[in-house]
Amino acid sequence: MTDAIEGARPDAAGRPSLLAADRRTRARNAAERRFRLYGMIAVGLGLAALVVLLSTVAIKGAGAFRQTYVSLGVDLAEAKLDKTGNRDIEAIKKVSTFGYTPLIQEALVRKVDELGLRPDGMSDKDIGGIVSKDAAAQLRDRVIADPMLIGTRTRVDLLATGRIDGYFKGRVSLASAERDSNVTPDQIRLAQALAEAGVVVTRFNWGFVTRPDASDQRPEAAGLGVAILGSLYMMLIVLVLALPIGVAASIYLEEFAPRNRWTDLIEVNIANLAAVPSIVFGILGLAIFINFAGLPQSAPIVGGLVLTLMTLPTIIISTRASLKSVPPSIRDAALGVGASKMQSVFHHVLPLAAPGILTGTIIGLAQALGETAPLLLIGMVAFVNDYPAAPPEGFFDPASALPVQIYNWTQRADPAFVERASGAIIVLLLFLVAMNALAVILRRRFERRW
Amino acid sequence: MPLIWVLLAVAALAGIGYLAGRRRALASAGGDPRRLHSLPSYYGLNVALTVLTPALAVLAVWMLAQPALIDARIAGTIPDTAIAEAGDRSLVMSDVRRLAAGLDSAVAQGVLSRDEVAGLRAGATDIRAALGEAGVALGSDVKPEVLAAAQSYRAMARTGTIAMDALVLLTALAGLGAALWMTDADFRARNVVERGVLALLIVAALIAILTTIGIVLSMLFESAAFFRQYPWTEFFFGLTWSPNFRGNSDLGIIPLLWGTLYISFVALLVAVPIGLYAAIYLSEYASTRVRSVAKPLIEVLAGIPTIVYGLFALITVGPFLRDWIAQPLGLGNSGASVATAGLVMGIMLIPFVSSLSDDIINAVPQAMRDGSLGLGATQSETIRRVVFPAALPGIVGAILLAASRAIGETMIVVLGAGAAARLDLNPFEAMTTVTVKIVSQLTGDTDFNSPETLVAFALGLTLFVITLGLNVLALAIVRRYREQYE
């Protein structure tokens, strides 16, 4: 760096100083510090993005796990629910949810008047309006499950409507209720008074992870049950198909394939398939599995097949890496004592590579679990609120999937669904964290260094 | 017979075959395994594989082929008058299929008995009401031709399934018999089994090729159907996108491509500097402790599903950009915008750029750094003048891979970019992309004969070709670069 010496400033005696940095050195050092700072800022921005992303989801979604209930003793009048009086289940089933709504309203009005909380001029219908429309259906299910309840006063926890629920979670205020046609400020004041009296309570919401989806107007009743089941079915299919096929393909390519144009073609193919946009796999599923093979839409079997094709390259790539990491001495030793090539692979190499293969498979499954776009194209966006049957017939029943359910909820108008969608993301992320943690533990526990 | 029973029967035959094969081999050697050519279990495995493989192959092929064959046969029997009325043969066929499925589920639920279904006459019975009771909604009243076709569809499907079950079981039994007949002490069971297993391994490896062929063919056929109905010049050079399900749509891809490229550009503008500087800092400056914490945390961003980013764009980033930047500057009122989608996608791409660049920077030989530092360069000068130029080809490859990700990304743009196709420079306007339009044209009720639906396949093909090109280029660059220093 000759120019650096030429540019050095002489000291008072006219000689360049060794102790004081000259201007050029200072500039270079400043540039060094700036460059370092940029790097720190970049790392900081990346980490900040992660923190902001996760914390907004956690803050917005935490509310979905708590739910407001109205805890009431409801008179299940025999005259309304079972006119014949002989507890015939078919006759009881004939009474629709409209038969239960008045009973709930009656019970609530009685409770309100007992406590002397009725605001001036509030009608019975408005008081009944703080209970969700879905509560009648849930009460009906309970009565059908246990007809002996008829004729008794039963204590039940009924869902409050989405707006009342929103008030206790801070989403709805008295001011916003003024402008809202779905709730009146009086209803909110009444709910507040009932909460102080212990009739309206907010507790942990198991329904959110077990109940099926609910319609557009009933965000309070919407749950993830069908979606979790659908995702589980698809993961089963992916595991059962992708693991054996992926391992078999990797064994061939890594241990048996001759080096020629064909195997090169297969390898380039797999590398490229791993980078094909996921939506293209959705188009493939629609064209081949649904339009050509005639499999049903919205079914976990189609979703599972599409995700299998998507996950295969990931599994093949990681399986090949773990086969490659088994040292050749193992193979040589097996061959040396008289094993055939096939025996050396299946009896020695494969068991040693198994932890790595398992880890790769779990990571591939986690990727498949979060995938949304291809499932949209094969009709999994449809509104499904019946649980699919048990496998294998259930693989052909309509179901939803976790990420698609999240997408579905974001498309709905009621802001309560934003909370539900964020809550669903928390559930999805918990599954992913659990799967990745399992992968890390497996790797830590069984990894061998050669 | 439900599928599961067929599968269980085949599995049971294989199990029996394993035991019988093993025993027969041992018996033929007089109970002394040393006189056998192979280990006894290989004789069993040979029988089991001969039972399983052909039977399952027959099952898979039949299940794939049966619907297509029945469709073709039934479609031929539908009179032309019915087709003329509905407008298209495939529309009639979808009615037939829906009716047949409806009748099946009516029988399954016990609303109609098997004989009642067989004796149905259009006009005589109110089929629509009867099926409505079983929870099957039909769009219109059932025409006699459609009912007749649906009846023969059901009959053929039933005969087909029975024939399939019989054929599968026969194949399995034949395999069992043949394999047992061959088994004796001199039979080279291990060689045969190993050859069979090798063939299965090859088939598994070929599935990757089949997938690619499936992708290309499925999109090629439907795209060809699209281009028969819509001129390709207007598709590739048209400047307006306004699909109209009554016909007369403008389906120009240019506005979609513009949106896609604009959003990807913004995303790379975010991801490349952050990712690159993060990679440089972590590989050249950071202490081992910082690196061991920060690197996995940044890579967590790559493991988060894209729907999460989409929701983040929709409820957090979109409103933030609109309220704090776009509206005060008078640039737009839309939460969904190029900037929203681009920013969020950029965050998603940070780990792609950083971990790929990290690998490449680490592959630059230490001697090059030492040489530069020894000449008196500062660390940043070494990085900028020596390490970076050496790593440049690999970094370009990494950026190309990130670009291909960005172009094919779907959920972030579906939720964050909007649905309006326009050619605009303002990044705070909503724009749309190729992937958004594939989703919107293919979800919901679709008619696979109108150009408005088929265009999605042409869009998919375009997307596939673009991303494939980028990937091949990027992988070639990365591979060539790796060889240089190894």
Interface residues (C-beta under 8 A of the other chain):
Chain A: M1 A4 R28 N29 A31 E32 F35 R36 Y38 G39 M40 I41 A42 V43 L45 G46 L47 A49 L50 V52 L53 T56 V57 K60 P244 I245 G246 A248 A249 I251 Y252 L253 F256 A257 L265 I266 V268 N269 I270 A271 N272 L273 A275 V276 P277 S278 I279 V280 F281 G282 I283 L284 L286 A287 I288 N291 F292 A293 G294 L309 L312 P313 I316 S340 K341 M342 A366 Q367 L369 G370 E371 T372 A373 L376 L377 G379 V381 P392 E393 P403 I406 Y407 T410 V418 A421 S422 I425 L428 L429 L432 N436
Chain B: P2 L3 I4 M63 L64 P67 A68 D71 R97 R190 E194 V197 L198 L200 L201 I202 V203 A204 A205 L206 I207 A208 I209 T211 T212 G214 I215 S218 M219 F221 E222 P273 I274 G275 L276 Y277 A278 I280 Y281 L282 E284 Y285 A286 A294 L297 I298 V300 L301 G303 I304 P305 T306 I307 V308 Y309 G310 L311 F312 L314 I315 T316 I347 I350 P351 S354 L375 G376 A377 T378 Q379 S380 E381 I383 R384 L401 S404 R405 I407 G408 E409 T410 M411 V414 L415 T435 I438 V439 L442 T443 F448 A456 F457 G460 L463 F464 T467 L468 N471 V472 L475
